[in-house]
Amino acid sequence: MTAFYYICPKQYFMKWMSTKYSAASFNVAMLLLRVGMGVLLFPHGYRKLVEFSARKDTFMNFLGLGSTTSLILIIFAEVVCSVLIVLGLFTRFAAIPPLIGMLVVVFVSYNGDVFGKGELAALYAVGYTVLLLVGPGKASMDAMMKK
């Protein structure tokens, strides 16, 4: 017998190797994803909000909207939508603006450099895509409003 057998009995090992999951573990995972995505993106938007007057003329002009309008839209995506996502309120709709913002960062600002400078934005885009497709889970304001 190996030491692994005594440390990790077969039934526990098989549970960790299983592709099955419970509703509770799914909801906890979605809560962690929501809170993690929202809390980690919020400071980026807050910094832009605080430095608004300094950035408004030099921010990237996306789709010819103007630097100030583009900055306002990304602040909305990173601040307001982050708060909504953490709360689990209108989660699927709130995931769309940051997802678009992260895709713009990856494909416009960093020219599709997904494995280089755009890697962090690409990771955010994946997380927001999951939230858009799957929803907030039961530990959310969306779920409470449906009861």
C-alpha angles and dihedrals in degrees: 000000000000126000088245090065092057095043096045114025117210097257092055092044091050091049091055091048094049122108091211121102137181127241089246094055090047092052093047090049092051091048090052091047093049095047093042094049094045098044094045095048097042097076091055091057094040090055090052090048093052092046094041098124092050094046103038095088098039102042118114113277103226118197091347093290093129131254095269094049092046090051092049091051094050091046088052090050095047101038111026097033091045090056091047091049093050089051091045091234117147085344100170093048091043091054093060100071096049090044091054090045093052092047089052090051092050100041103029107027096036099027094238095308092155095162096042130037093348095055097102092048089048090054090051089049091054092050093049090047089055091050090049093050101038104029131221103301126232096295092076142092089247090061092045092053092053093058 
